[in-house]
Amino acid sequence: MVDNLRPLTLLAALGCGLVAGVFFAFSTFVMNALARLQPSQGIAAMQSINITAISPLFMLALFGTGAACLVLAVSSILKWQQPASIYLFVGALLYLVGSIVVTIAFNVPLNDALAVVKPESSEGANLWARYLTNWTFWNHVRTGSSLAAAALFSLALY
């Protein structure tokens, strides 16, 4: 690996690991806990979570890691002959597609639909049942992609 990419690779590995941990928590217990509530309570709780998740620190972790991955992807292509380039490229691609694109294309639209529903309505209850299944599925994808990217960046550092 080119030495000038080591700090950015370490930052990307840590960022991917941090984001994977957040996604992992939702996949393994947060969504299960919300599913145990009455639909109106689960909807209200998730609506609150979705508002508070848009915080500077979480956005920095999610999209700052994405920016680092973008730089690593381009750098790995430009330095393809370097031994760790494949790890950098695949790790960056996994995070960018599996975390960023999936978030924007799937999780955010589901969150937007949930944001406008009235928690007490029958429409809300119907949406909530679909939301739990679909949002959690895509969150599993984000978790696995972020964790795999962290592992590949760690291998690149090794």
C-alpha positions as CSV (number, residue, x, y, z in Angstrom):
1,M,0.0,0.0,0.0
2,V,1.1,3.5,-0.7
3,D,2.0,5.1,2.6
4,N,0.1,8.3,2.0
5,L,-3.1,6.3,1.8
6,R,-2.6,4.6,5.2
7,P,-4.2,7.3,7.3
8,L,-7.2,7.6,5.0
9,T,-7.5,3.8,4.9
10,L,-7.4,3.7,8.7
11,L,-10.0,6.4,8.9
12,A,-12.3,4.6,6.4
13,A,-11.9,1.3,8.3
14,L,-12.9,3.0,11.6
15,G,-15.7,4.8,9.9
16,C,-17.1,1.7,8.3
17,G,-16.8,-0.2,11.6
18,L,-18.6,2.6,13.5
19,V,-21.4,2.8,10.9
20,A,-21.7,-1.0,10.8
21,G,-22.1,-1.0,14.6
22,V,-25.0,1.5,14.4
23,F,-26.7,-0.5,11.7
24,F,-26.0,-3.8,13.6
25,A,-27.7,-2.4,16.6
26,F,-30.8,-1.6,14.6
27,S,-30.8,-5.0,12.9
28,T,-30.3,-7.1,16.0
29,F,-32.4,-5.4,18.7
30,V,-33.8,-1.9,18.0
31,M,-36.2,-3.0,15.3
32,N,-37.2,-6.1,17.3
33,A,-37.9,-3.9,20.3
34,L,-40.0,-1.5,18.2
35,A,-41.9,-4.4,16.6
36,R,-43.0,-5.6,20.1
37,L,-44.8,-2.3,20.7
38,Q,-48.3,-1.4,19.6
39,P,-48.0,-0.1,16.0
40,S,-48.9,3.5,17.0
41,Q,-46.1,3.4,19.6
42,G,-43.6,1.8,17.3
43,I,-44.4,4.3,14.6
44,A,-44.0,7.3,16.9
45,A,-40.7,5.9,18.3
46,M,-39.3,5.3,14.8
47,Q,-40.5,8.8,13.7
48,S,-38.6,10.3,16.6
49,I,-35.5,8.2,15.9
50,N,-35.5,9.2,12.2
51,I,-35.6,12.9,13.2
52,T,-32.8,12.6,15.8
53,A,-30.6,10.4,13.5
54,I,-30.1,13.4,11.2
55,S,-27.4,14.8,13.5
56,P,-24.0,16.3,12.5
57,L,-22.0,13.5,14.1
58,F,-24.0,10.6,12.5
59,M,-24.0,12.4,9.1
60,L,-20.2,12.9,9.4
61,A,-19.7,9.2,10.2
62,L,-22.0,8.0,7.4
63,F,-21.1,10.5,4.6
64,G,-17.6,11.4,5.7
65,T,-16.8,7.7,5.5
66,G,-18.4,7.7,2.1
67,A,-16.2,10.6,1.0
68,A,-13.1,8.7,2.2
69,C,-14.2,5.6,0.3
70,L,-14.7,7.7,-2.8
71,V,-11.1,9.0,-2.6
72,L,-9.8,5.4,-1.9
73,A,-11.7,4.0,-4.8
74,V,-10.2,6.5,-7.2
75,S,-6.8,6.2,-5.7
76,S,-6.9,2.4,-6.0
77,I,-7.7,2.6,-9.7
78,L,-4.9,5.1,-10.3
79,K,-2.5,2.9,-8.3
80,W,-3.9,-0.5,-9.4
81,Q,-0.4,-2.1,-9.4
82,Q,-0.1,-1.7,-5.6
83,P,-0.8,-4.9,-3.7
84,A,-3.6,-3.6,-1.6
85,S,-5.5,-1.8,-4.4
86,I,-8.1,-4.6,-4.8
87,Y,-8.9,-4.5,-1.1
88,L,-9.3,-0.7,-1.2
89,F,-11.4,-0.7,-4.4
90,V,-13.8,-3.5,-3.3
91,G,-14.1,-2.1,0.2
92,A,-14.9,1.3,-1.1
93,L,-17.4,-0.1,-3.6
94,L,-19.1,-2.2,-0.9
95,Y,-19.5,0.8,1.4
96,L,-20.6,3.2,-1.3
97,V,-23.2,0.9,-2.8
98,G,-24.2,-1.2,0.2
99,S,-24.4,1.6,2.7
100,I,-24.8,5.0,0.9
101,V,-26.8,4.0,-2.1
102,V,-29.0,1.6,-0.2
103,T,-29.6,4.2,2.4
104,I,-30.6,6.8,-0.2
105,A,-32.6,4.5,-2.5
106,F,-34.4,2.3,0.1
107,N,-34.2,3.3,3.8
108,V,-34.7,7.0,3.3
109,P,-37.9,6.6,1.2
110,L,-39.3,4.2,3.7
111,N,-38.5,6.7,6.5
112,D,-40.1,9.5,4.4
113,A,-43.3,7.5,4.0
114,L,-43.4,6.7,7.7
115,A,-42.8,10.4,8.6
116,V,-46.2,11.5,7.1
117,V,-48.4,8.7,8.4
118,K,-50.5,9.3,11.5
119,P,-49.4,6.7,14.1
120,E,-53.0,6.0,15.3
121,S,-54.4,5.4,11.8
122,S,-55.2,2.0,10.2
123,E,-53.0,3.2,7.3
124,G,-50.2,3.7,9.8
125,A,-50.6,0.2,11.1
126,N,-50.6,-1.3,7.6
127,L,-47.5,0.7,6.6
128,W,-45.8,-0.2,9.9
129,A,-46.0,-3.9,9.2
130,R,-44.4,-3.5,5.7
131,Y,-41.9,-1.0,7.0
132,L,-40.6,-3.3,9.7
133,T,-39.9,-6.0,7.2
134,N,-38.5,-3.9,4.3
135,W,-36.5,-1.4,6.3
136,T,-34.9,-4.1,8.4
137,F,-34.0,-6.2,5.3
138,W,-32.2,-3.2,3.7
139,N,-30.6,-2.4,7.1
140,H,-29.2,-5.9,7.1
141,V,-27.6,-5.2,3.7
142,R,-26.1,-1.9,5.1
143,T,-24.8,-3.8,8.1
144,G,-23.1,-6.5,6.1
145,S,-21.7,-4.1,3.5
146,S,-20.2,-1.7,6.1
147,L,-18.7,-4.6,8.1
148,A,-17.2,-6.2,5.0
149,A,-15.8,-2.9,3.9
150,A,-14.2,-2.4,7.3
151,A,-12.6,-5.9,7.1
152,L,-11.2,-5.2,3.6
153,F,-9.7,-1.8,4.7
154,S,-8.2,-3.6,7.6
155,L,-6.7,-6.2,5.3
156,A,-5.3,-3.4,3.1
157,L,-3.6,-1.9,6.1
158,Y,-2.1,-5.3,7.0
